[in-house]
Amino acid sequence: MRVGILTGGGDCPGLNTVIRGLVLAGVKRHGYDFVGFRDGWKGLIENLTLSLKPEDVRPLYDVGGTMLGTSRTNPLSDPALIERIKGNLVANKIDVLVAIGGDDTLGVATALAAMGVSAIGIPKTIDNDLSATDTTFGFDTAVAIATEAVDRLHTTARSHHRVLVAEVMGRHAGWIALHTGIAAGADYTMLPEKETDLAELCQAVNREFGPQRKNYAIVVVSEGAVLAQQSDMATQDESRDAFGHVKLGGIGKQVSKAIAAETGHETRDVLLGHIQRGGPPTANDRVLATRYGIFAAEMINAGQFGHMAALQGNEIVAVPLANATDETKIVGEQWFPILDIVNS
Ligand code: F6P
C-alpha cells in the first residue's frame, strides 16, 4: 500500500507530530510506503514529492510547522487542476491520500473522495473551529502561547496604569480568545459570536481604575470580533486568498483607540498574530497529534475512506469527511454566562 500525505492551509503546531505518528504506525504495523506532497495541494498539482521514512520523522515529535510545507492553493478553482491531481496520484502509484488540514483542505479532500479518490482527513487548525471533532491539535498550543503573552501584558500594564488590548486569532470562532481571556484573567473578552457594546466594554475598563482597584485593564479580542457600532470585521487590506478569505486584523487597534477616546485612559494594543502558530506544540498537542496520526493508519487499514479522524470525548473515531466541513464550530451560547461573569 502506498500512502500520500499533504498538509494544507495555515500551519499549526503538531503537524509534524501527526505525520510522525502516521508514518511510524503505517510502516511498523502495516508495511506501508509513504510519499509526502510538498506545499499542500500545490504539491499534488505540480508533482512535488518527498520520501517519508520512519527515520525522517522520528525526531520531529516537538518540531513546529510542517516538514512538507503548506499553501492555500485551491484546486477546485479549475477542473484541469483536479485532473492533474488525479494524474499525479496515478503516476506516484498512490493508493490512499491523507490530507491534514482545516475546512478548506478537507473540503477539497471531500470533493476528491466524492470523485472516487481514496482520501482520509485529519483535522488541523489552531482556531478549533472544525465541526465533528471536539478539539483540533494546535489549539492547546495557541491558547498556551496567547495566555503566556497576556500574563506578560499584565505586568507592563500594571506598571504604566494602561489599558492593554491583545488581539488573538480565530476568524469566525472565538475559541482562542475565550480560553485566553478566561485563563489570563482578562477584564473583558470580545468574541466574533457576540457583538460588543462599546459602553459596556468601557464600563469594564473603568471598573478597574480608581481607589482600591488595580489601575490597569486587559482586554482580549478575537480578530473576527466587532463592536456593535461597526458593520464589518476589521481587515488588513482588500485582498482574498484562493479560498476567498480576507486577511483579518486590526480590531485590537480600533478597540484600543475607541477605549482611549471614551475613557481617557492611556492604551496600547498588541497583535499576537503568527506567534500563536509557531514553535513547538504543547505536551497535550503532541499526544493528541500522535493519536490522530496512528488512528489514521488504522483507518487506512480498515478502508475507511471518505472519513476523517475526530476526537469525540476521549475517543478518536472516524466520521464522514463532509461532516467536518458542514459548518464552522463557533462558541455556543452556553459559554455566554461564563463570559458575562469574567467580563463583569
Ligand atoms: O486558520 C487559522 C488562522 O490562523 C486564522 O485564525 C487567521 O485568520 C489565518 O489563519 C491567518 O493565516 P495566514 O496569515 O497564514 O493567511
Residues whose N, C-alpha, C, O or C-beta is under 5 A from the ligand:
A	BS01	F6P	G10 D127 M169 G170 R171 L248
